């Protein structure tokens, strides 16, 4: 006996008015269908079929190789999709099949596990929730004994049935053989002329095999059929993620204004200020202070570093580094311990050595800086000649004067200096000063002569 799962991911999501298949829209940096996969995998279910339809190729590209894909060529309802999924998996005697939507990102592995426990004593089980506003959900109708008798979709519900506040989540667990028989007998006898999976519940109850019902938190019920619902699911997921990290020792001044993707890793003692966005494979070290108003994607920020009012993408920031305000670290930026990238500094594909500083108004591209380097304001590495990129190498303890243009390929040796306002096109030996600028000329009385000339022209 084994447990298998069918994830229904064929819907178009017409209300989203998007070319992107509905299940590929993201919540906390993860596509909706990936959240469904995560829930069943965490519950111990490895044998999974995903039923795809709209945008099948794009959805399939995202799925791991361990998943079986079944294509629903024509979308005829959830019952039809479940049948296609069941046909794609071998089901043995006593196997359990979980069927769930691919657009419920807040469903937890704990609820799936509880569903499986309930299914062990019944032909089927379902997850339900008690909600204040049941509009749009299938109502769970119970008989006089309290057993589940049917699920009534809103379009088919009477006025009395619409007042029921216990609703179906669309997540079921069945005896595999029983499910096959139920789906084969399913008819499109409803307002939508579709094969509804929930219709099998009434048949089970009518046969004297009422399904077990497990109550789940209403939050987990949140499905996505519109951008409004996607935003609502994202907000709830952010709250869940932020609560997790605060319990783990991460401080947040205003959690409602902190946005953390599911794949982000934080160490205890980190401080997140309002307006912080952490996305992708980002990792934040202990004691780091991030924000306010900072965007970090696929980057590492070490312990004790301070990053504020800045943007980081595929960058590495070591320990005790200061970044910002208003710095841009592009892919390949690598800042060593104790270094600094200050106000209006942009760095890409460059290494800044230990304790080296780029305090303000500078651009470093394709550069390597040694230890204890000081980059003057307005310094730029001219790394692109219109056809190819070239590298600039700056040795330990070097000092560039303000407004220095470093035309690559170029190397400045250890303890090398450049004069302010210079355009450096040749290597600077260790310990030398390079200056490139014309002799200053002073013209006495110039302002008075200009004034007289202007008056004569009137």
N, C-alpha and C positions, 0 to 999 in steps of 0.2 A: 504494500500500500504506500502511496506517495501523494504529495500535495503539488498541484500544478496551478497556474494562474493564466487567465486570459485578460489582457488589458485592451479595452476598446478605445482606439485612437484614430478612427476613420472620419470623424466629423469635420466639416468644413469651418464651422464657426462663422456663419454668414453675418451675424450681428457685429462681428469685429471689423468687418469691411477691410480685410487685409489679405494680401497675397500669401502671407505666411500661414501655413497650416496651424490650426488652433493649438494643437498640443506642442508646437515648437515655440510658442510665446513663453517668455521666461518670468519666473518668480524667484527673486533673490539669486539671480545669476544662473539658474538651472531651468531647462525647459520643463513644461508641465509633465510630459510623459516620463521624464527622468525622475521626477518626484514619485510617480506611481511605481516605477521600477524599484526605486529605493525602498519604498514601504514594503513591497512583497519580498525583496531580497533580505531586508533586515528581519523580516518575520520568518526567515529560513526557507523561502520558496525559491528554488533555482530554475525549475522547468517553467519557462514563461513563453507564451505566444502573444505577440502584439498584432492586433488587427488594424491595418492601415487602409486608407482609402483616398481621401482628398490629399494631394501632395505626397503620395505614397513614397516616391523616390527620395524626397527630402527628409521625410520622417525616418525612412529605412537607413539612410546615411548616418543618422545620429545614433542609432541603436547599436548596442554592443553585439559582437559576433555570437555571443552565447544565447541570444534571443532568437526564437523562431518568428518569422514574419508571415502573416496571412493577409491577403489582399481582398477587401470587400469592394468589388468593382462597382456595384450599385448600392447606395446607402438606403436600405429598406428597414432600418430600425435596429434597436439594440439586440433584439432576439435573433434577428438575421445575422448580425455581426458575431454574436456569441456562437451561433451554429458554425460559422466559417472558422472561428478560432478553435472550436472543439474538433472539427474535421482535420485540423493541422497538427493535433497532438494525439499520441497513443494513450488511451485511458484503460487502466487495468481494473480488476475487481477490487472494490473498496477504495479506489482513489478519490481524493477530494479535489474539486476544481473551484478555484476562487475566480469570480468575474467582477471586474471593477472598471470604472471610467478612467480614461487617461488624463482627465482635466481636474483632478481633486488634489492639489499639491499639499494640502494640510492633513491628509489622511496619515495616521501614524502606524508604525509597525505594531505597536501595542494593541491597537484596535483590530488589526488583521489577525493577530495572535488570539485575541479574545473570540473573534469570529470562528476561527478554526476549532477552538475548544468547544464552542456551542454546537458546531456542526457534528462533532463526534457523537452526539446523542440524538441526532435528528437527520432526516434526509436532506435538509437544507437549513441554512441560517442566513440572516441578513442583519446589517447594521442599520439602526434607526437613530433618530435624534428628535428631541423635543425643542421646538422653536417657537418664538413669539409670533413670527409672521411666516406662515407656511406657503405663501403664494409662490407658485411655480414648481413646487415639489409634489411628488406622488405621496398621497395620504395613506397611512397605514390603518386599515380598518380591522378591528378586532371583534371576535364574537362574544357572546354573553359570558363565556368562561375566561375571557382575556387572551385567548390564543389568536395569533395573526390569521385573519381570514382572507385578506386580499390587499393589494396595493392599487390605489385608484389614481391615475394620472389626472392632473387638474382639468384638462380639456374634457375628460369623461366624468368628472365628479359632480354630484348633486350639490345643491346649496348646503345641505346638512353635512355632507362629506367634506366640503371645503372648510368647515369650521374645525376639523380635526387638526391638532397641532403636532401630532407625532408623524414624522415624515420618513420616507425611505432615502437612504444615502445612494442607492444604486450599486452598493457593494454586497455581493452574495457569495456564499460557499455552498456547493452542492456535492452530493454523491455523484461521481462522474457518469455512471450508467443511468441514473435517474435523470440527470440533466439532458442526456442525449435523447431519451424518450420524450421528455417535456418539450424540447425544442422542435422535435419532429412533428409534434401535434399542434404547435402554435399556429394561430390564425390571426390575420390583421383586422380583428373586430374592434376597431376603435376609431376615434375622430380623425386620426392622422393616417389611417389605412397603412399602418406600419406593424411590424412584428415586434411587440414590446416584450422584453425580457421579464419585467415585473409581472406580466400576466400569468407566468408559470406558478406564482405563489398561490393564486386562487385555486388553481387546479390541484396543487399539493394539498391545500386545506380541504378541498372538496373530497379528496380521496382518503381523508382521515390521517393525513401526514402533515400537520401544520408545522411550518418552519419555526426554528428558534429565533428569537430576536434579541440582539445585544445593543444596549444603549451606548452611543458614542457622544463625545462632546460636540455641541452644535458647531463650534469653530471648525472642526474637521470636515464638516459637511460642505464647506464652501467650494462650489464648482465655478468654472470659468466659461462664460458664453459671450462676454462682452468686455470691452476695455475697462468699463466701470468695475465689473466683477474681478478682472485681472488686478486692478489697482487695490481693490478691497482684500484680495488674497495676499497680495504683496505686503500690504500694511500688517495683516495678521501674522504673516511669516516673519517680518522684521521684528515684531514684538516678541515672537517666540525665540528668535535668534538672539536678540538683545538680552532677554531675560536669562538665557543660557550663559552668555558671556559675563553678565554682571554677577551671576551666582558663582562663576569661576574666578572672580577677582578682578574683572576689568571695570574701570570706572567710566561712567558716562554722565556728563552734566545734564544733558537733556536727551534721553533715549529716543524721544519721538523725532529727533532730527539727526539721528545716526543711522546709516544705511550700510549693512554688512551682508555680503553674499554668503551663501552656504559653504563655499569652499575656503573661506578665510580662516586663518588660525591666529589666535592672540594669546599672549602669555599674561599671567596674573600681574597686576600692577600697571598695565598700560592704561593710559587716560585718553579718552576720545571726546573731543569737543564738538559742539553743534556744527552741523554742516559737513560732517565727515562722511565720505563715501569710500568704502573698501570693497573692491571687486576682484573676481577671479581668484587666482592662486596667490593671494597676498598673505604675508606673515608679519606680525608685529611683535617686537620683543618686549620683555618686562621693563616697566618704567618709561617706555616711549610715550611721548605726548603728540597726538595727531589732531590737527585742526587748530582753530576753526576753519571751515570752508576749504577743505582739502579733498582732492580726488586721487585715489591710489588704485592702480590696477596691476595685477600680476607682478608685484614688487615685494621686496623684503626690506623691512626697517628694523634695525637692531636696537638693542636695549639702551635706554637712556637718551635716545635721539629725539629731536624736536622738529616736527614738520608742520608748517602752518601756512595757510593761504597759498597752497601750491598744488601742482599736478605732477604725478609720477606714473609712468607707464613702463613696465618691464625694466625697472631700475633696481639697483641694490644700494642700500644705505646701511653702513655698518653701525657700530656703537658710538654713542656720544657725538653724533653728527647733527649739525643745524642746517635745516633747509627752509628757505623762505625768509620773509614773505614774498609771494609772487614769483616763485621759481618754477621752472619747467624741466623736469628730468625725463628725457625721452629714452627709448629703448637703448640698452647698452651703457647707460650711465652707472658708474660704480664708484661710490664714495667710501673711502677707507675711514678707519676709526679717527674720531676727533676732527674730521674735515668740515668744510662749510661751503654751501652754495646759497648765497644770500639773495638780496632783493633784485628782482628782474634779471635773474641768471638762467640761461638755458644751456643744458649739457646733454650731449648724445654721443653714444659710442666712445665714451671717454672714461679714463680712470683717474680719479683724484686721490693722491697718496695721503698717508697719515698726516693729520694736522695741517694739510694744505688748505688754502682758503681762496674762494672765488667770491668776494664779498658782495659785489653789486655790478649790474649793468654790463654783463659779459656774456660771450658765447664761446663754448668749447665744443668742437665737433671733431671726432677722430683724433683725440689727443691723449697723451699719457703724461701725467704729472707725478713727480717724485714726492718726497717728504718735505714738509714745511715750506711749500711754495706759496708765494703771494701773487695773485693775479690782480693787476690794477683795474680800476673802473674803466669800462669802455673797451677792454681788450677783446679781440676777436681772433679766433683761428680761422684763417681763410682756407678751408679744407677742400673746396670744390673748384676745379678749373674749367668747368663747363662740360667736361667729358668724364672725369674720374675723380674719386676722393683720394686725398693724400693725408698723411699723418704728421702730427706735431708732437715732438718729445721734449719735455721740459724737465731738467734734472733737479736734484734735491736743493732746497733753499734758494731756488731762483726767484727773481723779482721782476715783474713786468710793470713798467710805468703805465700810467693811465693812457687810454686811447692808443694802445699798441695794436697794430695789425700784424699778425704772425702768418706769413704766406707759406703754406705747406707745399712740398715736404720741407720740414725744418727741424733742427735740433738745437736746443739751448742747454748748455752744459751745466753741471753743478755750480751753484753760486753765481750763475750768469745773471746779467741785468740788461734791461732795455730802457731807453729813455722815453719819456712821455711823448706821445704824438708821433711815434716812429712806425714806419712800414718796414718790417724786418723780412728780408728775402734770402738771407744767407745765414748759415749756422753761426751760433754764438759760442765761442770756446768757454770752457769752465773758468769762472772767476772774472770774465770780461764784461765790459759794458758796450752795448751796441746802440748807437744813436743814428737816426736817419731823418733829418729835417733841414730845411733851408735856414740860412742865417736870418735872424729877425731884423727888419728894417724899421726905423722910427722916423716919421716925417713930422717935424715940429710945425705948428700953425695950421695943420691940415683942416681942422674943424672950422676955423675962421674963414679960410679961403673958400670952402664949400658953401658957407653961409652967404658970403658976398656974391658968389656966382649964381646962387639960387635967386637972390634979390634982383640981380641985373637982368635975369631972364623974365621978370614979370612985366 
